[in-house]
Amino acid sequence: MWKLKNAEGGSSWLQTLNNHVGRQVWEFDLKAGTSEDHLDVEKARADFNDKRFIQHHSADFLMRLQVIVLYVTGALNAVLSEMHKKEICRYLYNHQNEDGGWGLHIEGHSTMFGTVLNYVTLRLLGQAPDGGQGTMEKGRAWILDHGGATAIPSWGKMWLSVLGVFDWIGNNPLPPEIWLLPYFFPIHPGRMWCHCRMVYLPMSYLYGRRFEDLYYPHPLIQDILWGTLHKVVEPALMHWPGSMLRERALQSVMKHVHYEDENTHYICIGPVNKVLNMLCCWVEDSNSEAFKRHLPRILDYLWVAEDGMKMQGYNGSQLWDTAFATQALISTDLLDDCGPMLKKAHMYIERSQVIEDCPGDLNFWYRHISKGAWPFSTRDHGWPISDCSSEGLKAALALSQLPQDIVGKPIPSQRFFDSVSFMLSMQNNDGGFATYELTRSYPWLEIINPAETFGDIVIDYSYVECTSAVIQALVAFKKLYPEHQCKEIEACISKATRYIENIQRHDGSWYGSWGVCFTYGTWFGVLGLVATGKTYQNCSNIRNACEFLLSKQLPSGGWGESYLSCQDKVNFFVVSFFILSFYF
């Protein structure tokens, strides 16, 4: 039976800053649970399987990447037990669409990207060509009926090339030499959104080590760019003296890969660059300490449920969830009942704050300051985020006002000050706040986005959610520390408020980028304005938002929203956020 282990290491190759606080890893224990427990688990699995085309659970495409890298590096059996493999196969079979293909996400129609990677993963896990009670045959038929695996977008082609079943010549060029450009170039990858650059960093290394688009539709400018790189630039860089520049670029890229690995304790910013970095470390030296430190961190991304085992999009959302839960519990005024929980939550929030910047010259490593910030998940992960820092600060400030004998000793004021300094440093010129860093380049860079699968990923944009969260945190801080950086805080709040007002849509909503979608965005938009003293009576933005919400209420009294609202920018969902908005 599967059980969740918390705050445990388990490997001499693991490193940690706080004794693994927040780490969550699933482990299979054959002796765990009663016979009734086992029956309940099997019933949940059967129920999900029977209703899988009606009631969707959760799906990802990330597990495939992990399995491919473990297979290529020969570590598949060392990291994944037979029970891991069984649950992964269960998960992949459960999320196959009725037409035989797989989509990019749970609601998505079948795509070549999803179907090829899922089919390949199942084969690598030992599934026969006719396995899965017809599942494998249906998947293979979908691929062949839709043009074959070579119609997969560029990210998929790269993974097939890593496996050695697709020639590198069919990939979009990702020359590592671009990392040697002066930083003032708008296309320098150091100016990209960190998630984007941290994926293309190891990709460029893999491309450079064995180089060289097939027929997938691109904008004309990309055809010209990739064609020039492929026909002119790459041949020059593959032979002396150009090969000397290639080698220098590869060494530079690997320095940045190792910097990311070491500063995240080999968790990495996300699961995609995690497995890519691991593969790069293996390519560089298959017996290296870096590669060995990567292996146990694979488990940090795995999650098991009734539909099987999947790979999370992060190593969890521990800090984010704890901060919101803490604020909710405090709002109940039920300290006698919630005190023990709040004390544990306080400990986690305190031990998860980032208390120092990454080492070295941050400009050289393309990193923003992080001292005083809070991450999305764990301290060992450590990447600073504006809205997570805001929610962490709000929770910590609220806890500091409660009796110490109930919730524990408050976080020192200086660490609150550090958090505020981090937030003030994150404000963009438009008054808004992005996620991890300042916006460093221009939206037009999206036209050379080579991913072909994901849009608006090249730079870090300002968002209503992040901006609202920072406003709320700074207002809460100002109430307790009115003299600290008062002018800077007032100026920041004023600019951020104007940003939120200016980006409200004509129908009264805000577009949310980190939840689905207008519901989420409007919730944050309203709360950000309310925090600054705006009300229904004195603010037309709030009145317009309320009219918008009322216009979308369903006959049942609730609200609903499809994921298509993110894609098409229309429609609605979730009741609770609306109630919070109307409360004010």
C-alpha positions as CSV (number, residue, x, y, z in Angstrom):
1,M,0.0,0.0,0.0
2,W,1.3,3.5,-0.8
3,K,2.0,5.9,2.1
4,L,3.2,9.5,2.1
5,K,6.5,10.2,3.9
6,N,7.0,13.7,5.1
7,A,10.3,15.6,5.9
8,E,12.5,12.6,5.3
9,G,15.7,12.2,3.4
10,G,16.6,8.6,2.8
11,S,19.7,9.0,0.6
12,S,23.2,10.2,1.3
13,W,23.1,12.0,-2.0
14,L,20.4,14.4,-0.8
15,Q,21.2,17.9,0.4
16,T,18.9,20.2,2.5
17,L,18.9,23.5,4.2
18,N,16.2,22.8,6.8
19,N,16.2,19.0,7.4
20,H,13.9,18.4,4.5
21,V,11.0,20.3,6.0
22,G,8.1,20.1,3.5
23,R,9.5,17.3,1.4
24,Q,6.8,14.8,0.4
25,V,7.7,11.4,-1.1
26,W,5.4,8.4,-1.8
27,E,6.7,4.9,-0.7
28,F,5.1,1.5,-1.3
29,D,4.9,-0.7,1.7
30,L,3.5,-4.2,1.1
31,K,2.6,-4.6,4.8
32,A,0.9,-1.3,5.3
33,G,-2.9,-1.0,5.7
34,T,-5.6,-3.5,6.7
35,S,-7.4,-5.7,4.3
36,E,-10.3,-3.2,4.4
37,D,-7.9,-0.4,3.5
38,H,-6.7,-2.4,0.5
39,L,-10.3,-3.1,-0.6
40,D,-11.1,0.7,-0.3
41,V,-8.1,1.5,-2.5
42,E,-9.1,-1.0,-5.2
43,K,-12.7,0.3,-5.1
44,A,-11.5,3.9,-5.6
45,R,-9.3,2.7,-8.6
46,A,-12.2,0.8,-10.1
47,D,-14.6,3.7,-9.7
48,F,-12.2,6.1,-11.4
49,N,-11.6,3.7,-14.3
50,D,-15.3,3.2,-14.8
51,K,-16.0,7.0,-14.9
52,R,-12.7,8.2,-16.5
53,F,-14.4,9.6,-19.6
54,I,-17.1,11.4,-17.5
55,Q,-15.3,12.7,-14.4
56,H,-11.7,13.9,-15.1
57,H,-9.1,13.9,-12.4
58,S,-5.7,15.2,-13.2
59,A,-3.2,14.7,-16.0
60,D,0.2,15.8,-17.1
61,F,2.7,15.2,-19.9
62,L,5.7,15.4,-17.5
63,M,5.9,11.8,-16.4
64,R,6.9,10.8,-20.0
65,L,10.0,13.0,-19.9
66,Q,11.1,11.5,-16.6
67,V,10.7,7.9,-17.8
68,I,12.6,8.7,-21.0
69,V,15.6,10.2,-19.2
70,L,15.7,7.4,-16.6
71,Y,15.7,4.9,-19.5
72,V,18.4,6.7,-21.5
73,T,20.7,7.0,-18.5
74,G,20.1,3.4,-17.4
75,A,18.6,4.4,-14.1
76,L,15.0,3.4,-14.7
77,N,15.1,0.3,-12.5
78,A,17.3,1.9,-9.9
79,V,14.8,4.8,-9.3
80,L,11.4,3.3,-10.1
81,S,10.3,0.1,-8.4
82,E,8.0,-2.3,-10.2
83,M,5.1,-0.8,-8.2
84,H,6.1,2.7,-9.4
85,K,6.0,1.4,-13.0
86,K,2.6,-0.3,-12.5
87,E,1.1,2.9,-11.1
88,I,2.5,5.0,-13.9
89,C,1.1,2.6,-16.5
90,R,-2.3,2.6,-14.7
91,Y,-2.2,6.4,-14.9
92,L,-1.4,6.5,-18.6
93,Y,-4.0,4.0,-19.5
94,N,-6.6,5.8,-17.4
95,H,-6.1,9.0,-19.3
96,Q,-6.2,7.7,-22.9
97,N,-9.0,9.4,-24.8
98,E,-11.8,7.4,-26.4
99,D,-10.3,7.9,-29.9
100,G,-7.1,6.1,-28.8
101,G,-4.9,9.2,-28.5
102,W,-3.8,11.3,-25.5
103,G,-4.1,15.1,-25.0
104,L,-1.8,17.6,-23.4
105,H,-4.1,17.9,-20.4
106,I,-7.2,16.2,-18.9
107,E,-9.7,18.2,-20.9
108,G,-7.6,18.2,-24.1
109,H,-8.3,16.5,-27.4
110,S,-5.8,14.0,-28.6
111,T,-2.6,15.5,-30.0
112,M,0.5,14.0,-31.6
113,F,2.6,15.4,-28.8
114,G,0.6,13.7,-26.1
115,T,0.0,10.5,-28.0
116,V,3.5,9.8,-29.2
117,L,5.1,10.5,-25.8
118,N,2.6,8.4,-23.9
119,Y,2.9,5.5,-26.3
120,V,6.7,5.6,-26.2
121,T,6.7,5.8,-22.4
122,L,4.4,2.8,-22.1
123,R,6.8,0.8,-24.3
124,L,9.8,1.9,-22.3
125,L,8.0,0.7,-19.2
126,G,7.7,-2.8,-20.7
127,Q,4.3,-2.7,-22.2
128,A,3.9,-4.9,-25.3
129,P,2.8,-3.5,-28.7
130,D,-0.5,-5.3,-28.1
131,G,-0.7,-4.6,-24.4
132,G,-3.3,-2.8,-22.2
133,Q,-6.3,-4.8,-23.5
134,G,-6.0,-3.0,-26.9
135,T,-4.8,0.3,-25.5
136,M,-1.4,0.2,-27.2
137,E,-2.9,-0.8,-30.6
138,K,-5.4,2.1,-30.4
139,G,-2.7,4.5,-29.5
140,R,-0.4,3.3,-32.4
141,A,-3.4,3.5,-34.8
142,W,-4.1,7.1,-33.8
143,I,-0.5,8.1,-34.5
144,L,-0.4,6.4,-37.9
145,D,-3.8,7.8,-38.9
146,H,-2.7,11.3,-38.1
147,G,0.5,11.4,-40.1
148,G,3.0,9.4,-38.0
149,A,5.3,10.4,-35.2
150,T,7.3,12.8,-37.3
151,A,4.3,15.3,-37.1
152,I,5.1,15.8,-33.4
153,P,6.1,19.4,-32.4
154,S,9.7,20.4,-31.7
155,W,9.7,19.5,-28.0
156,G,8.6,16.0,-28.9
157,K,11.1,15.7,-31.6
158,M,13.9,16.5,-29.2
159,W,12.8,13.7,-26.9
160,L,12.7,11.3,-29.8
161,S,16.2,12.4,-30.7
162,V,17.4,11.8,-27.2
163,L,16.1,8.2,-27.5
164,G,17.9,7.9,-30.8
165,V,14.8,7.2,-32.9
166,F,14.7,10.6,-34.6
167,D,17.6,12.4,-36.3
168,W,18.7,15.6,-34.6
169,I,18.6,17.2,-38.0
170,G,14.8,17.3,-37.6
171,N,15.0,19.6,-34.6
172,N,14.7,23.4,-34.4
173,P,18.2,24.7,-33.9
174,L,19.0,25.7,-30.3
175,P,22.7,26.7,-30.6
176,P,24.3,27.1,-27.2
177,E,26.4,30.0,-28.6
178,I,23.4,32.3,-28.0
179,W,24.3,32.2,-24.3
180,L,27.6,33.9,-25.2
181,L,25.9,37.0,-26.7
182,P,26.2,40.3,-24.8
183,Y,23.3,40.7,-22.4
184,F,22.1,44.0,-24.0
185,F,20.7,41.9,-26.9
186,P,16.9,41.7,-26.5
187,I,17.0,38.0,-27.5
188,H,19.6,37.0,-24.9
189,P,18.2,34.0,-23.1
190,G,19.0,35.6,-19.7
191,R,16.2,37.9,-20.5
192,M,13.6,35.1,-20.9
193,W,11.1,34.1,-18.2
194,C,13.1,31.8,-15.9
195,H,11.0,28.7,-16.6
196,C,11.6,29.2,-20.3
197,R,15.3,29.9,-20.1
198,M,15.9,27.1,-17.6
199,V,14.4,24.6,-20.1
200,Y,16.2,26.0,-23.2
201,L,19.5,26.1,-21.2
202,P,19.9,22.3,-21.0
203,M,18.2,21.8,-24.4
204,S,20.9,23.9,-26.0
205,Y,23.5,21.8,-24.4
206,L,21.9,18.6,-25.7
207,Y,21.5,20.1,-29.1
208,G,25.1,21.3,-29.2
209,R,26.5,17.9,-28.2
210,R,24.7,16.2,-31.0
211,F,23.1,18.6,-33.4
212,E,21.1,19.5,-36.1
213,D,12.6,21.1,-38.5
214,L,10.7,18.9,-39.9
215,Y,7.2,19.6,-41.2
216,Y,5.4,21.4,-38.4
217,P,3.9,24.8,-39.2
218,H,5.9,27.9,-38.1
219,P,5.6,31.6,-38.7
220,L,7.6,32.7,-41.8
221,I,10.2,34.5,-39.6
222,Q,10.9,31.2,-37.8
223,D,11.3,29.3,-41.1
224,I,13.9,31.9,-42.1
225,L,15.7,31.9,-38.8
226,W,15.8,28.1,-38.4
227,G,16.8,27.6,-42.0
228,T,19.7,30.1,-41.7
229,L,20.9,28.4,-38.5
230,H,20.6,25.0,-40.0
231,K,22.1,25.6,-43.4
232,V,24.8,28.2,-42.5
233,V,25.6,28.6,-38.8
234,E,25.5,25.0,-37.6
235,P,27.9,23.5,-40.2
236,A,30.4,26.3,-39.3
237,L,30.1,25.6,-35.6
238,M,30.6,21.8,-36.1
239,H,34.0,22.1,-37.6
240,W,37.3,23.9,-36.7
241,P,37.7,26.7,-35.9
242,G,34.0,27.2,-35.2
243,S,34.0,24.1,-33.1
244,M,36.2,25.9,-30.5
245,L,33.4,28.4,-30.0
246,R,30.9,25.6,-29.7
247,E,33.0,23.9,-27.0
248,R,33.3,27.2,-25.1
249,A,29.5,27.7,-25.3
250,L,28.9,24.2,-24.0
251,Q,31.1,24.7,-21.1
252,S,29.4,28.0,-20.2
253,V,26.0,26.4,-20.5
254,M,27.0,23.6,-18.1
255,K,28.2,26.1,-15.5
256,H,24.7,27.5,-15.5
257,V,23.2,24.1,-15.3
258,H,25.3,23.2,-12.3
259,Y,24.5,26.6,-10.7
260,E,20.7,25.9,-11.0
261,D,21.2,22.3,-9.6
262,E,23.2,23.3,-6.6
263,N,21.0,26.3,-5.6
264,T,17.9,24.1,-5.7
265,H,19.5,21.1,-4.2
266,Y,18.9,19.2,-7.4
267,I,15.1,19.8,-7.3
268,C,15.4,22.5,-10.0
269,I,12.8,25.1,-10.8
270,G,10.4,22.6,-12.4
271,P,10.1,19.0,-13.5
272,V,11.0,19.7,-17.2
273,N,14.4,21.4,-16.6
274,K,15.0,18.9,-13.7
275,V,15.1,15.9,-16.0
276,L,16.9,17.9,-18.7
277,N,19.6,19.0,-16.3
278,M,19.9,15.5,-15.0
279,L,20.4,14.2,-18.6
280,C,23.0,16.9,-19.3
281,C,25.0,15.9,-16.1
282,W,24.9,12.3,-17.3
283,V,26.1,13.3,-20.8
284,E,28.9,15.3,-19.3
285,D,29.9,12.5,-17.0
286,S,27.8,9.4,-16.5
287,N,29.4,8.7,-13.1
288,S,29.4,12.3,-11.8
289,E,28.3,13.4,-8.3
290,A,25.9,15.8,-9.9
291,F,24.0,13.0,-11.8
292,K,23.9,10.9,-8.6
293,R,22.5,13.8,-6.6
294,H,19.7,14.2,-9.2
295,L,18.4,10.7,-9.0
296,P,16.7,10.7,-5.5
297,R,15.1,14.1,-6.3
298,I,13.0,12.4,-9.0
299,L,10.8,11.1,-6.2
300,D,10.0,14.7,-5.1
301,Y,7.9,15.2,-8.1
302,L,5.8,11.9,-8.0
303,W,2.3,11.8,-6.7
304,V,-0.1,8.9,-6.5
305,A,-3.9,8.8,-6.5
306,E,-6.7,6.5,-7.5
307,D,-5.9,7.2,-11.2
308,G,-2.3,6.1,-10.8
309,M,1.1,7.8,-10.4
310,K,1.8,11.1,-12.1
311,M,4.5,13.8,-12.1
312,Q,3.6,17.1,-10.5
313,G,4.2,20.4,-12.2
314,Y,6.3,21.4,-9.2
315,N,7.7,19.6,-6.2
316,G,4.4,20.6,-4.5
317,S,2.7,23.7,-3.4
318,Q,3.4,23.4,0.3
319,L,4.1,27.1,1.2
320,W,1.3,28.4,-1.0
321,D,-1.2,26.0,0.6
322,T,0.0,26.6,4.1
323,A,-0.1,30.4,3.8
324,F,-3.7,30.4,2.6
325,A,-4.8,27.8,5.1
326,T,-3.2,29.8,7.9
327,Q,-5.0,32.9,6.9
328,A,-8.3,31.0,6.7
329,L,-7.8,29.4,10.1
330,I,-7.0,32.8,11.7
331,S,-10.1,34.4,10.2
332,T,-12.3,31.9,12.1
333,D,-11.3,33.2,15.6
334,L,-11.3,29.6,16.7
335,L,-7.8,29.7,18.3
336,D,-8.6,27.1,20.9
337,D,-9.4,24.6,18.2
338,C,-6.9,25.7,15.6
339,G,-4.0,26.5,17.9
340,P,-2.0,23.3,17.4
341,M,-2.4,23.5,13.6
342,L,-1.4,27.1,13.5
343,K,1.7,26.4,15.5
344,K,2.9,23.8,13.1
345,A,2.0,26.0,10.1
346,H,3.9,28.9,11.7
347,M,7.0,26.6,12.0
348,Y,6.7,25.7,8.4
349,I,6.3,29.3,7.2
350,E,9.3,30.4,9.3
351,R,11.5,27.6,8.1
352,S,10.6,28.1,4.4
353,Q,11.5,31.7,4.1
354,V,14.6,32.4,1.9
355,I,17.1,34.1,4.2
356,E,19.9,34.8,1.8
357,D,20.5,35.5,-1.9
358,C,22.0,32.9,-4.2
359,P,25.9,33.1,-4.2
360,G,28.1,34.9,-6.6
361,D,27.4,37.7,-9.1
362,L,23.6,37.5,-9.6
363,N,23.9,39.5,-12.9
364,F,26.2,36.9,-14.3
365,W,23.8,34.1,-13.3
366,Y,20.8,36.0,-14.5
367,R,19.2,35.8,-11.1
368,H,17.1,38.3,-9.1
369,I,17.6,38.8,-5.4
370,S,15.8,36.3,-3.2
371,K,16.6,37.2,0.4
372,G,13.3,37.6,2.3
373,A,11.2,35.9,-0.3
374,W,9.1,32.7,0.0
375,P,9.0,30.0,-2.6
376,F,5.9,28.1,-3.9
377,S,6.9,24.8,-2.3
378,T,9.9,24.3,-0.1
379,R,13.0,26.1,1.1
380,D,15.3,23.6,-0.6
381,H,13.6,24.5,-3.9
382,G,14.2,28.2,-3.1
383,W,13.1,30.0,-6.2
384,P,11.5,33.3,-5.0
385,I,8.1,34.3,-6.3
386,S,6.2,37.6,-5.8
387,D,2.7,36.3,-4.9
388,C,4.0,33.4,-2.8
389,S,6.2,35.9,-0.9
390,S,3.1,38.1,-0.4
391,E,1.0,35.3,0.9
392,G,3.8,34.1,3.1
393,L,4.3,37.5,4.6
394,K,0.5,38.0,5.1
395,A,0.3,34.8,7.0
396,A,3.5,35.5,9.1
397,L,2.3,39.0,10.0
398,A,-1.1,37.7,11.1
399,L,0.6,35.0,13.2
400,S,2.9,37.6,14.8
401,Q,-0.2,39.2,16.4
402,L,-1.4,36.0,18.1
403,P,-0.3,34.8,21.5
404,Q,3.1,33.1,21.4
405,D,2.0,30.4,23.8
406,I,-0.5,29.3,21.1
407,V,1.3,29.8,17.8
408,G,4.9,30.1,18.8
409,K,7.5,32.9,18.6
410,P,7.0,35.4,15.8
411,I,9.5,35.7,12.9
412,P,12.0,38.5,13.6
413,S,11.0,41.9,12.2
414,Q,14.1,42.1,10.2
415,R,13.0,39.2,8.1
416,F,9.7,41.0,7.4
417,F,11.8,44.0,6.3
418,D,13.8,41.7,4.0
419,S,10.5,40.4,2.5
420,V,9.3,44.0,1.8
421,S,12.6,44.9,0.2
422,F,12.3,41.9,-2.1
423,M,8.7,42.9,-3.1
424,L,9.7,46.5,-3.8
425,S,12.5,45.3,-6.0
426,M,10.0,43.2,-8.1
427,Q,7.8,46.1,-9.4
428,N,7.9,46.5,-13.2
429,N,7.8,49.8,-15.0
430,D,4.1,49.3,-15.8
431,G,3.4,49.2,-12.0
432,G,2.6,45.5,-12.1
433,F,4.4,42.5,-10.7
434,A,5.6,39.4,-12.6
435,T,6.3,36.0,-11.0
436,Y,10.0,35.3,-10.3
437,E,11.8,38.3,-11.7
438,L,11.3,41.6,-13.4
439,T,10.1,41.7,-17.0
440,R,13.4,41.7,-18.9
441,S,12.6,41.9,-22.6
442,Y,9.7,42.5,-25.0
443,P,6.5,40.7,-26.0
444,W,7.6,40.5,-29.6
445,L,10.1,37.8,-28.6
446,E,7.1,35.4,-28.6
447,I,7.3,35.3,-32.4
448,I,10.5,33.3,-32.1
449,N,9.2,31.0,-29.4
450,P,10.3,27.6,-30.7
451,A,8.2,25.5,-28.3
452,E,5.2,25.2,-30.8
453,T,3.2,23.8,-27.9
454,F,3.0,26.6,-25.3
455,G,2.2,30.3,-25.9
456,D,3.4,33.4,-23.9
457,I,6.3,31.7,-22.2
458,V,9.3,33.6,-23.4
459,I,9.2,36.6,-21.0
460,D,7.8,37.1,-17.5
461,Y,4.8,39.4,-17.8
462,S,3.0,41.5,-15.1
463,Y,-0.1,39.7,-13.7
464,V,-3.2,40.9,-11.8
465,E,-2.7,38.0,-9.3
466,C,0.8,38.8,-8.4
467,T,0.2,42.5,-8.3
468,S,-2.9,42.2,-6.1
469,A,-1.1,39.8,-3.7
470,V,1.8,42.3,-3.3
471,I,-0.6,45.2,-2.6
472,Q,-2.4,43.2,0.1
473,A,0.9,42.2,1.7
474,L,2.3,45.7,1.7
475,V,-0.9,47.1,3.1
476,A,-0.9,44.5,5.9
477,F,2.8,45.3,6.6
478,K,2.2,49.0,6.7
479,K,-0.4,48.7,9.4
480,L,2.1,47.0,11.8
481,Y,5.2,48.9,10.7
482,P,4.0,52.3,9.5
483,E,7.4,54.0,9.6
484,H,9.4,51.4,7.6
485,Q,10.1,52.5,4.0
486,C,6.8,54.3,4.1
487,K,7.4,56.5,1.0
488,E,8.6,53.6,-1.1
489,I,5.7,51.4,0.0
490,E,3.1,54.2,-0.7
491,A,4.6,54.8,-4.2
492,C,4.6,51.1,-5.0
493,I,1.0,50.6,-3.9
494,S,-0.1,53.6,-5.9
495,K,1.5,52.4,-9.1
496,A,0.3,48.8,-8.6
497,T,-3.3,50.0,-8.0
498,R,-3.2,52.0,-11.2
499,Y,-2.0,48.9,-13.0
500,I,-4.9,46.8,-11.8
501,E,-7.4,49.5,-12.7
502,N,-5.9,50.0,-16.2
503,I,-5.9,46.3,-17.1
504,Q,-9.5,45.6,-16.2
505,R,-11.4,44.4,-19.2
506,H,-14.3,46.3,-20.7
507,D,-16.8,43.8,-19.4
508,G,-15.6,44.4,-15.8
509,S,-13.4,41.2,-15.4
510,W,-9.7,40.6,-15.1
511,Y,-8.0,37.8,-17.0
512,G,-6.3,35.4,-14.6
513,S,-3.2,33.5,-15.8
514,W,-2.6,31.2,-12.8
515,G,-6.0,29.8,-12.3
516,V,-9.1,29.2,-14.4
517,C,-9.5,32.0,-15.2
518,F,-11.7,35.1,-15.1
519,T,-13.1,34.0,-11.8
520,Y,-9.6,33.8,-10.4
521,G,-8.4,37.0,-12.0
522,T,-11.5,39.0,-10.9
523,W,-11.1,37.7,-7.3
524,F,-7.6,39.0,-7.2
525,G,-8.4,42.2,-8.9
526,V,-11.2,43.1,-6.5
527,L,-9.2,42.1,-3.4
528,G,-6.2,44.2,-4.5
529,L,-8.4,47.3,-4.9
530,V,-10.3,46.6,-1.6
531,A,-6.9,46.4,0.2
532,T,-6.2,50.0,-0.8
533,G,-9.5,51.3,0.6
534,K,-11.6,51.1,-2.6
535,T,-15.3,50.1,-2.2
536,Y,-18.3,49.5,-4.3
537,Q,-19.4,53.0,-3.5
538,N,-16.2,54.9,-4.4
539,C,-14.7,52.7,-7.2
540,S,-16.2,52.1,-10.6
541,N,-13.8,49.2,-11.2
542,I,-15.3,47.3,-8.3
543,R,-18.9,48.2,-9.4
544,N,-18.1,46.9,-12.9
545,A,-16.5,43.8,-11.5
546,C,-19.7,43.0,-9.5
547,E,-21.9,43.6,-12.5
548,F,-19.7,41.2,-14.5
549,L,-19.9,38.5,-11.8
550,L,-23.7,38.9,-11.5
551,S,-24.1,38.6,-15.3
552,K,-22.4,35.2,-15.2
553,Q,-24.3,33.6,-12.3
554,L,-26.0,30.3,-13.2
555,P,-29.7,29.5,-12.5
556,S,-28.4,27.2,-9.7
557,G,-26.9,30.1,-7.9
558,G,-23.3,29.2,-8.6
559,W,-20.8,29.9,-11.2
560,G,-18.8,27.6,-13.6
561,E,-15.9,28.1,-15.9
562,S,-14.2,26.0,-18.5
563,Y,-10.5,25.7,-19.1
564,L,-11.3,27.1,-22.6
565,S,-11.7,30.5,-21.0
566,C,-7.9,30.6,-20.6
567,Q,-7.4,29.7,-24.2
568,D,-10.3,31.7,-25.8
569,K,-10.7,34.4,-23.1
570,V,-14.4,33.8,-22.4
571,N,-16.6,32.1,-19.8
572,F,-16.7,31.1,-16.0
573,F,-16.2,28.9,-12.8
574,V,-16.1,28.5,-8.9
575,V,-18.4,29.9,-6.4
576,S,-16.1,30.6,-3.4
577,F,-14.0,33.2,-5.1
578,F,-17.1,35.2,-6.1
579,I,-18.4,35.1,-2.5
580,L,-15.1,36.5,-1.3
581,S,-15.3,39.3,-3.8
582,F,-18.9,40.2,-2.9
583,Y,-18.0,40.1,0.8
584,F,-16.3,43.4,0.3
